[in-house]
Amino acid sequence: MKNLNAVILAGCLFGLSNSAFADTVNLTNSADGANRDAGLAAVKKKLQDACAERKGTAITDSFEVVFEKTSANPDVPKPYYVDGRMQCDLPG
């Protein structure tokens, strides 16, 4: 019975810990690049930096492209535009 009480107590303490109240949020941002790879790298970096500023942990596997477009204007130095989304685990 003592072991069962210890397990229950441990479970209750874990349930009250900060990690139990962590929140996952979706961050969005946009970036330009000289090509598709540069645009994707730039927006991923912006999203990871935004998560880190909030003292969170970026879930890089959750990254997705929301919108992308290449400018037909030859005078645009970074013709590739991308909007992206990534999840961020924030502390409780």
N, C-alpha and C positions, 0 to 999 in steps of 0.2 A: 504494500500500500504506500510505503514511503517513496518508492521509485515512481509510482504513478503520480503522487503529489509533486514530486520534483519535476517530472515531465510537464505537468500542467502549469506549474509555476514558471518554468523556462519558456513555455509557449506564450504565456501571458506577458512575460517580460519582453520577448521578441516582438510581440504584437504592439507593444508600446514604444518600441525603439524608433529612432528617426528613420531608419531604412523602411519601416513599414508605412511611413507617411510620405515617401518619395513620390514625386509627380512626374509623369512623362508628358512633355508638351511637343507640339509640332512647330518648328521654326521655318520661316520662309524668307528667301532673299533672292537677289538677282545679281548678275555680273556679266561683263563683256569679256571677250577674248579674241585673239587673232584667228583662232580656229575653234572647232568644237571641243577638242581636248582641253585647250586653254580656258575656254569659258566654263566647262564643267569643273575643272580644278579650282578656278577662282571662286565659283559659287559654293563649292564644298568647303573651301577654306573659310569663307565668310560665315557659313553656318556653324562650323566647328568652333570658330572664334567667338561667335555670339553665344554658343552654349557654354564655353569656358568662362566667359564674362559673368555668366549667371551661376558659376561654380557647379556646373552640371557636367554630365558625361554624354558626349555625342554618340548616337547609335548609328554608326556610319553605314551599316547594312540597310538602314531604312531610307537612305537617300533616294530621291526620285526627281526626275525632271518634270516640271509642271507645264512649261512652255519654252519653246526655243525658236529662234528665227535668225536667218542670215541676211544681212543688208546687201542689197544689190549695188549700193553706192561704192564705187572703187576708192573714194577719198576717205572713207571711214577707217581709222587705224585699227579698230577692234570690231570687225563687222559681225561677229557671232554673239548673240544675246541669249541668255538662258535664265529662266526662273526655276528655282529648286526648292525642295522641301526635305527636312530631316528631323527626326525625333531626337529629343534631348531629355535625359533623365536628370531631374533636379532634386537636390537634397530636400528633405522634409523640414 
